[in-house]
Amino acid sequence: MQYHNDQRQIASARKLPNGTSTSRKRGFGTVEPTPATPAKRQQTGFIDGPHTRKDQLTKGQQLLRAANLYEKRYDYKDCPIEQGEIRLMLLKRNPNRFAEVVIELKSFPIQEIVENPEEFKFTALSYNWGGGDENKIVLVDMLQDNEPPSVPVMHDFSEVAAQFNRKMKRLSVKPNLYAFLQEFRQPDKEVAIWVDRICINQKDNKEKQDQVAIMGQIYSTAANVAIWLGPADEHGKTDRAMDFISFILQDDTGEKFKERYATNWSELLHLMRRRWFSRRWIIQELALAKSAEVRCGSKKVNWRDFSDAVSIFALRFDSILKDIKRDPKLEKSLEGIKDMKPLGARILVDVLSNTFQRQVDGNIYAPRQGLESLISSLSTFETSDPRDTIYTLLNLAKETCKLPSSNSVQQRRQSMQERNPPPEPDYSIDLLQVYTNFIKWCIEDSGSLDILCRHWALPELKQVLDEHYPRLVELPSWIKTVHESAYGSQTEGFGGRRTGDSFVGVPEARCYNASHGLPPIISFGRDNALPKQLDQPSAENTGEENDTTDAIAPSRQRPVAGRKVLRARRITSDMNLTITIRGLCIGVVSDTHPMYEGIIPRQVLRSLGHDPRTELQGVADTVWRTLVADRDADGKAPPAWYHRACMTCLVSDTGAGNIDTNAILQQDEAATNLKADYLKRVQAVCWNRKYIECEAAPEDKNNRKLVGIAPQDSKVDDVVCILYGCSVPCVLRPFWSERGRGEQPSYYELVGEAFVLGQMDGEALDGLTEEELAGEDFRLM
């Protein structure tokens, strides 16, 4: 790096453990961010770019690489940091991309950088650590001279020996980071970079926790955030994809959508599957960036250009996908991708555009979304430590953002925190406690139990990360993992839809009101029991022994005769696995029919009232409304034309009388018509779920038959309930103790959310007396 000519020495010297001191230079620079593509530019076609340059090492540099294997490891005591300070890496210049990577580490107060952004410019790296061992060596220059010498071209061992006199020490890194440093290094100047692997002592947990706490400041202060997707592939796909982005934005004639560009779109899709897009930490890193650029190999584009290209791709994905599938080789490269909706690149583009309100200069004014909303919408992203499911998003949420903001915003945030303190990073507690604390906070903050129905959580690890990771825990049924969600995790989403979309919707826009606005009544684990109900029997009266858990009000649900006994599993974890919720049973599942991968069986259609033997002049409301869960794709009341769209689907049934939604959608004529929109909604509701019929609860004087759609795991004898505070009905599975079936189940497991026709807007609670509304208690594990 070339320093400014008028640089001044910092008054205080940096004390090292050996008693010596080093002067610290004031000010540094970095590589200028890649500018966004202008709206107009004169170019008429798409041009392939050159592949990554491959320079050869001199003999002396080869000797140096071999000799470095014997150098001393770097000790972070040589560059200590105090509270509120960060290390920055100064990447030494070298015109040879494949020469040894040499760096220098310096410490700076983060506040000094924040207050002098023009003087202290650095790039923060956002990347995927990658697999494999740390088998690449980065040399740390310990000489720290005032004016770094130019890098010599070494031809013999004497020059190698002279280079060793600079007191180099080594750091081991993984190949992906090493490849970035080679690409980012400049031939004629040093550049300042912040990289978590190098700038944080990974073996010092206290330092790691302190640095994570200010990571939001680091990425929001950086002059640029470099998104490293990894080295270019050997076949030039990624190079051509990066170049194609510019053509997408410059073409305003529709040329890019013609079939001859199918290969280019396929290569862009290949780029979007890079591992970086599955990382959970990238959300914070990118959302906080003033400016960001995407790098892959030697190619780079502005993040806004990349974002716009992804948005255009998503807008025309269905038609582009058909062009790709016409070529057998390109179709094979899809590797099962059927939908762009679950891809991390698409989710990032959609969510990050509305993460913050920003001022004219690009600085953050205030977050737009709450913590529960962020975690629900970004659940598919992965992290090596599942506790970071919560912690990675704290800097982005309205309730927990600690970045500088206006006084009014700070006052509102402080008021919310005093009323209901939000979660804070604590790596000393286990995963179950982290998740339980978050769920408690969500319920208190929102007054809703909907978080119990969302598939938001990453599962527990199969083995501990290190000696500091707490004990492994078992998650209860009321903490739903992302693997059960509509598309699964990022890696699972490549195979397409796994099940239907969530019925509860997003926190700010709930689709239903099954509990009629009643607030939740809930206790967690060893919390106090729920308030006793009228005429509640005691343990003495029921003949049951008191267990070692807290006393909780037993359920008043009357047992259903003839049901088989499901034995309770043995639980070795503590009572944090248990929650008790007030609610009302509305039925017991009496029959089920699976709806595999978009096929609606004839048994379901007949149960809903469709008679295939008669001439079709209309279709019963129970048919077309149930198949779309009585809502459109935006969670609003279904349009009237859904009726006719369903009727046209029924005349297109298979010879067996089923509706094969996939087969109908694959017909070219259905690409843009109303029938296709209706069928996509049917798939979003019914995919790999079960149609259920329910016997009415004994309390139901009308003895109504209930029908609906429930999770694939639903079984006969499961209980369908309205849990107070939850916007949709829930399916619970009762378990009895090993002593045999008593009057009340020992506990229930939450199978999942359900749609029950005619019970989604509080109908089950209409007309009930105060005593009937007292409900019953369900103990979930």
ABEGO torsion letter per residue (X at the ends): XBBBAABBBBABBBBBAAGBBBBBBBEBBBBBBBBBBBABBBBABBBBBBBBBBBBBBAAAAAAAAAAAABBBBBAAABBBBBGBBBBBBBBBBABAABBBBBBBBBBBAAAAAABAAABBBBBBBBBAEBEBBABBBBBBAAGBABBBBBBBBABAAAAAAAAAAGBBBBBBBAAAAAAAAAABBAABBBBBBBAAAABBAABAAAAAAAAAAAAAAAAABABBBBBAEBBBAAGAAAAAAAAAAAAAABAAGAAABAAAAAAAAAAAAAAABAAAABAAAAAAAAABABBBBBBEABBBBAAAAAAAAAAAAAAAAAAAAAAAABAAAAAAAGGBABAAABAAAAAAAAAAAABBBBAAGBBABBABBAAAAAAAAAABBBABAAAAAAAAAAABAAABABBBBAAAAAAAAAAAAABBBBBBBAABBAAAAAAAAAAAAAAAAGBAAAAABBABBBBBABBABAABBBBBBBBAABBBAAABAAEBAAAAAAEBABBBBAAEBAABBABBAAGGBBBBBBBEABBBBBBBBGBBBAAAAGBBBBABBBBBBBABBBBBGBBBBBBBBBABBAAABBBBBBBBAEBBABBBBBBGGBBBAAAAAAAGBBAABBBABBBAAAAAAAAGGBBAAGBBBBAAAAAAAAAAAAABBAAGBBBAAAAAABAAAAABAAAAAAAAAAAAABGBBBBBBBBBAABAAGBBBBBBBBAABBBGBBBBBBBGBABBBBBBBBBBAAEBBABBABBBBAEBBBBBGAAAGAAABGBBAAAAAEBBBBBX
